[in-house]
Amino acid sequence: MEPRLDAWGVYVHVPFCPRRCTYCDFAIAVGKSAEERERYVQAVLGEWQTEKLPAGEPLAVYLGGGTPSMLSPAQVEQILQAIRLRSGGLGVEVTLEVNPETVDPERLRGFRRAGVTRISIGAQALQDHHLAAMHRGHRAADVALTVTWARAAGFDSISVDAIYGWPGQTLGEWQETVRGIVAINPDHLSLYQLQVEPATALSRMMKAQILQPVDLDLTADMADWAESYLIAEGYDRYEISSYARPGHSGQLNRLYWTMNAYVAVGMGAHSFNGTRRWWNVRAFPEYLARISAGHDPEDGAESLPREAQMREYAWLGLRTVQGFSRSRFYDRFGQDPIEAFLPVWLNLNQNGLLAWNTDRIWLQPRGLDLANQVMAALIDAAVMPPVSPLASSLRRANLER
């Protein structure tokens, strides 16, 4: 079930990290002092006070990074209290991203008391040699310990992240990682296929042939095995990269996939109001300087015309396993999505990638495997002009026989 059209969320970017992972190209800040972290928190609070907010309280709040668990519980509480005071609430879910090396039982209890309801643990792998190659600061055994501490602290919704397709990773190691994560019983898993971003240490090592890419057929086997195993273990695949126990799908993710509004604060943070997307400066000193001087930290923006919104809504909606609602698309754009992209749908359907009925459009299993191909077809697709209500109803009746 999609969120209401007027539902919105909050994202707070916390850039601090003990070190930069070899695959990371996020806006982060390494080696900052306690005083610098406090200055950043005050800057975020200042930016939040100037943001224009949608009506009502947010559906969800997400503190991501970086490593948000490098903040103190008191700082997290201060941020959440500011959000609550201006928006009237925190919604149904408050997530904090956590790295195992940065938490202990007392710190996790503090985050829970501060108002965090869900934590997302960056495990990435359960082999110490792969963690070392990723430049992670924890060991495989620390992941289970973190989950144990989090349960004792009162968290009843825990997510764990892992990466597949890492150079040198075998299918057996991937199976060991997924089985090991399931054994500690998280409520949600995010399984990401490795993306080699240009300006990363990983990219440089690949170009120097220090590391070799994993064969694409092997990564496909990893993804297929994980899906079968997790479904058998009682997890639902609700999005291309995400699996959850019933009632534990990520709420902010739901807003992303339906192009709902979200307000984001912090360096490098991206916001969206339904028609316009904008983002902040990525550099730590510049972000602090702009906020301190009372200037807007915005670094760029784009306005999406109606046709661009329609294309983006369609390909984002197809990231979810259930696809997207035709009636919700119509309520937003005044046009049936089948009519809007008819040649694309017919081509994808004939190739066994996509299906639809009177209510929804979704990817077939083969389409999920070839999701990038589907997205590429939609990104540049022409939007068909609306037709008369009679012609539209006749076309739909013919397509849905």
HUHU-V679796 format. One record per run of one state. SS is the DSSP state (~ for helix, > for strand, _ for the rest). FROM is the first residue (numbers start at 0). TO is the last residue. If there is no record, write none. Layout:
ss: (SS SS)
from: (FROM FROM)
to: (TO TO)
This chain:
ss: (_ > _ > _ > _ ~ _ > _ ~ _ ~ _ > _ ~ _ ~ _ > _ ~ _ ~ _ > _ ~ _ > _ ~ _ ~ _ > _ > _ ~ _ > _ > _ > _ ~ _ > _ ~ _ > _ > ~ _ ~ _ ~ _ > _ > _ ~ _ ~ _ ~ _)
from: (0 7 14 15 17 28 30 33 50 59 65 67 70 72 87 92 98 99 102 104 114 117 124 127 134 139 153 157 164 170 183 187 193 200 207 215 232 235 239 241 244 250 257 260 265 269 272 275 280 283 292 297 303 305 317 319 320 323 325 333 336 340 341 350 353 356 359 363 364 369 370 379 388 399)
to: (6 13 14 16 27 29 32 49 58 64 66 69 71 86 91 97 98 101 103 113 116 123 126 133 138 152 156 163 169 182 186 192 199 206 214 231 234 238 240 243 249 256 259 264 268 271 274 279 282 291 296 302 304 316 318 319 322 324 332 335 339 340 349 352 355 358 362 363 368 369 378 387 398 400)
